[in-house]
Amino acid sequence: PHPLPGPSLAPGPRPLPLIGNLHLLRVSQQDRSFMELAKQYGPVFTVHLGHQKMVVLTGYEAVREALVGTRQELAGRPPIAIFQLIQGGGGIFFSSGPRWRAARQLTVRVLHSLGVGRAPVADKVLQELRCLTGQLDSYGGRPFPLALLGWAPSNILFALLFGQRFDYRDPVFVSLLGLIDEVMVLLGTPSIQLFNICPWLGALLQLHRPVLRKIEQVRSLLQTLLEARRPHPPSQGRVQSYLDALIQQGQGKDPEGLFAEDNVVACTLDMVMAGTETTAATLQWAALLMSKHPSVQGRVQEELDRVLGPGRPPRLEDQRSLPYTNAVLHEVQRYITLLPHMPRCTATDTRLCGYLLPKGTPVVPLLSSVLLDETQWETPRQFNPDHFLAADGCFVKRAAFLPFSAGRRVCVGESLARSELFLLFAGLLQRYRLLPPPGLSPATLDTTPTPAFTMRPPAQALCAVPRLQGH
């Protein structure tokens, strides 16, 4: 193929034989290493991971141009070795082209029809909040494990996917959460990153085995849930769950086999893995940061008491009248940079930020560099809810708030995640003061992220002390 006219790939550090630029990247904090390289090479640069060339985009301007400005050209995902093995190009998150479009359209449609972002799902969230507060009450203000807060968002998602919530003691629920947790931790390990960079070496060293074993266990659990739904075909029309919709789609006209059994399981696996970890980790972070910043927590509670009163649970439409609570929740998501980056790939020869990228070039829009961009935020490295408040105390939307990404591949569960987080966060703070365990001060709480597939909070305990006696 003849070379493209104009400047080719962006500049970047010189690669070494075999390893490329791996010596410049800290494995557990790749995004921080990328941000340091950006200081030297500018917002758009090329890195070599082994033999792979990759274009990294940092800062609000470059990332926005790529995600919002390019429409179709950047909607693909490059093949990532471990996800190719797990999903074989199926599912929603790591698929591209027609399979991705079909799966995504179906997912968006089904989530909408199940009432996401509206009253039907808000009711499910509040029901789950009651179950969660029941659990927290049983600790009587004594320390509870932070991970417990993840049960509620996970169960809300399971109710949408499988048409039923689980009892917190249900062995399927306990196994699913345990397995998801282990997979997410394994996906963040250096050995899996090495596997993705050098698949042949990884295969030789069998680095992928532990993850695949766990994924197989998740799959067989999903298969069991699928079998349980299959004999009860949804009456034409009302679909009760995501699984029902996938089954129905597979039984209808599906000439390309986009909804054959293996892809039904692949889509469900993607939703389970991505949907539980992200919202669960965000809610845990929110609780941890409230315990660390008691004055912020106090202001949220003062606002909740004033607007909701003592006994009324929050509703989605309350967000408008709770600007401070809303600002705090946005700032939690900005500050934690939960998913620092997800690679894209050019579907055609694409002009981006003044460079021409040949078709098939992997591109990393670094979301954490947008959420921490010094030109966009007054104090990017500090937890500061004022980032989302005007001088008069009104909530302010910020263009550089992109935790869910943007454009064609914006997070498919964004609306679900936002509703869940708001209702659970407001409901928890209305009812409890979140405090460090006895003997620890707020300042000593550890907020160094634990490496996993996402930036999750370190495992620890907090206390949830009931606020209103007689409530």
Secondary structure as UniProt FT lines:
FT   TURN            17..19
FT   HELIX           22..24
FT   HELIX           27..29
FT   HELIX           30..41
FT   STRAND          44..49
FT   TURN            50..51
FT   STRAND          52..57
FT   HELIX           60..69
FT   TURN            71..74
FT   HELIX           81..87
FT   TURN            88..89
FT   HELIX           97..113
FT   TURN            114..117
FT   HELIX           119..137
FT   TURN            138..141
FT   STRAND          144..145
FT   HELIX           146..150
FT   HELIX           151..162
FT   TURN            168..169
FT   HELIX           171..187
FT   HELIX           190..197
FT   HELIX           199..204
FT   TURN            205..208
FT   HELIX           209..229
FT   TURN            230..231
FT   HELIX           242..251
FT   TURN            255..256
FT   TURN            258..259
FT   HELIX           261..292
FT   HELIX           294..308
FT   TURN            309..311
FT   HELIX           316..321
FT   HELIX           323..336
FT   STRAND          344..345
FT   STRAND          350..352
FT   TURN            353..354
FT   STRAND          355..357
FT   TURN            359..360
FT   STRAND          362..366
FT   HELIX           367..371
FT   TURN            374..376
FT   TURN            380..381
FT   HELIX           385..388
FT   TURN            391..392
FT   TURN            399..400
FT   TURN            403..404
FT   HELIX           407..409
FT   TURN            412..413
FT   HELIX           414..431
FT   STRAND          432..435
FT   TURN            438..439
FT   HELIX           442..444
FT   STRAND          450..451
FT   STRAND          455..456
FT   STRAND          461..466
FT   TURN            469..470
//
